[in-house]
Amino acid sequence: MNYKGPSMNPTLKAGDGLYVIPYGDNPIDTGDVVVFRHPEEKYKIVHRVVAVDPQGLRTRGDNNKGLDSWVLRPEEIIGRVVSAGRNTKIRTIRGGARGRMLASVLWAIKNINMTVSKILHPAYHLLARSGIFLKLVPLLPKMRILSFNRPEGDELQLFMGNHMFGRYLPEYDQWRIMRPFRLFVDEACLKRNRSRLKG
C-alpha cells in the first residue's frame, strides 16, 4: 500500500510504498507501526502502537500531539509495516523497543522544534511577507508544481530541483511549505497557479 498524509512524518512521507505483513500468531508490541481501519470511517490508517494492555491497543502518529481517541482490538490490526520504499531506496521500519526509542526521539525533536518555532515564528513570517529573499530565486534550482489526482481532490506538490518542499492538500485548502522555503516563495503566485491547475 502507499502511505499518504502527514501524521507519521518524518518516519513516513506521502507516497512511500509500504510493505505490510499480518501478525498471525505473533504478539503486537508497543513501538510497532501498524495498519488498521479507522473504527468509524473505515479508511486505512498507519500509526504507531504506544500502549498494549487488557483494554486493547492505543496508537498515535509520530507527528501527532496526542493519542488516537480509540482503543483497538488486536483483530482490528491489518498488519505491521516492516519496510517503506521511497524513490529507489527501501528502509526497514523499526518496531518494538527500537520503534519505541525512535518514537521518543522524534517526539522530543518535535517538542524542541515547536518551542523554537513559537519564539521565531513572528520574525520568520515577517521576513516571508517582506519578499526580501525573492530576489535570490533566480540563483536557486528551478521550482515546479506537480499535480496528482486523488479521490479527495487534486493534490499539488511544490519542488525545487528534486526536493519536495511544499504540498497543497484539498482537505486543508492551503499550502504547507517547509521552513525555510517560504522565504523564497511568492504565495500570491502559488494561489494563481492553483486556480489555473484546478480549472
N, C-alpha and C positions, 0 to 999 in steps of 0.2 A: 504494500500500500504506500501511497505518497502522503507525507506529512504536510499539513497546512496550518497556518495560524501562528501567533507569537507566544503562546503560553509555555512552551518548552524551550524558548531561546535562553542561552546560546547552545544548549545541548543539541537541539534540533532546530532546523530552519525550514521555512516553507520550501517545498519542492524536494526535500530529502526523500529518497526511496528507503522504506523501512522493511527489514526482514523480521518477521514476527513468527514465533513458534508457540504452539499451545503448551500449557503446563503439564497436561496429562495428570499423572500421579505425583508430580513434583510439587513441593510446597511453594507458595508465594511468599517472597521475602520483602521486608522493608528495604527500600532503595531500588527495587526493580522498576523499570519503565514498562508500563503495561498499556494494552489497548482494550477498551471496553466501550459499550454503547451508553450514551447518555441515558440515565434512568427514565427521563420523560420524553426527550426529543428523539431519541433512537439513532442519532448520528454517532459516528465513532469519535472517541477522544483518546489521546495519548497523554498520560500523566504518570508521575512517579508515585509509588506506594510509600507513604510516610508512617503508617501505623497498621499493624495487624493484631487484632485482639478478638475475643469471643463474639463481640458485636459485629465484626466484619472488617473491611479494609477501608482505610482513609487515604485519599490521594490529593496531590497538589501538582500543578505545573511548576517547573523550575523557575519560571519567570513570574509566577503569581504571588501576590502578597499573602493570601490566606488559603486555608484548606478548602477543598471542594465541599459543597454543602451536603452531599450524600454519603451514605455508608454503603459499600458494595459487598455482595456475597461472592465467594471465590468462583462460583459457577457463572457469574456475570462477566468474568475476565475472559476475553477472546484469546489473549496470549501475551508473551513477553517480547519486547523489542530487543533483539540481540545485536543488530548492526544497522547502520544507516549509510546510504550512499549519497555522496554529493559530488557532482561533476563526475570525475573518473575515480574518485577515492572512496573506499569503504572503511568505515570506522566501527570498532566494537563499542556498543553501548553498555556500560557497566551497570550491574545491579548489585543487590546485596550490600555488604559492608562498603565496598568501593563506591557503589552508587550513592549510599548514604553520605559518605565523606565528600564526594563530588558535589552533591546537592547542598551540603553545609557550606562548602567553599563558595559556590555560586550565590547562595543566599547572603553570605557575608559581603561578597563583592557588590551585590545588588544594593544592599543597605548602605554601604560606603558611597556607592555611586549616587544613590538618591540624596544622601546628605550633602555631598559636594554639589550636586545638581541644584538643590534648593538655594545654596549660597550663590552660585554663579549664574543661575537661571536669568535673572533680570538683565545682567550685563550682556550675556550671550544673545538674548533676543533683541536687545537694543542694537548690538552690532549687526545682527542679521537684517533687521529692518533698515539700517542705515545704508546698506548696499555698498559699503566701502570695499568689501572683498570681491564684489562682482567684476572689478577691473582685472582681477587675476585669472578670470575664467578662460581667456584665450590661451593662457600658458598651461592650463590643465588638460588632461586627456579629455577627448570629446565625450559629451553627455548624450545619452539617448534614452528614449522611453519605449518599453516593450509592453504590449497589451496581451492579456490572457483571458479567454472566455471561460468563466467559471459559472456553476449553477446559480450562485448568489448574485452574479453580475460580473462586469468586466473588472479584472484586477490589473493595475498598471504598476510597472516596476521601473525605477529610475537607476540607470547605470552610468558609471564613469569608468571608461575602459571596460574591464571585465568584472568590476566590483559593483554589486548592487548596494545602493545606499539609501534608497527611498522606495516606499510602496504606498499605493493608493488601494485600499480595500473598500469595496462598496458598502459593507455593513457599517463602517465607521464614517464614511463620506468625508474623509480628509486625508491629506498626505502625511505620512510618518517618515521623517527624514532623520537619519542618524547624525549625531554630532561628529565632527564639526561641519559637516557638509552643508547644513542650512545656510552657512555664511556665504556659500558660493552659488546659491540657487535663487533665481527670480521667481518667487511664488506666484506672482500675477501671471507670469508666462506659463507656469505649470497649470494653473486653472484654465487658461485659454486652450492649452494643448489637450487637457482632459475633455473639455467640451467638444473640441474638434474630433477627438478619437471616439467619443461616445456617439457623435452624430453621423 
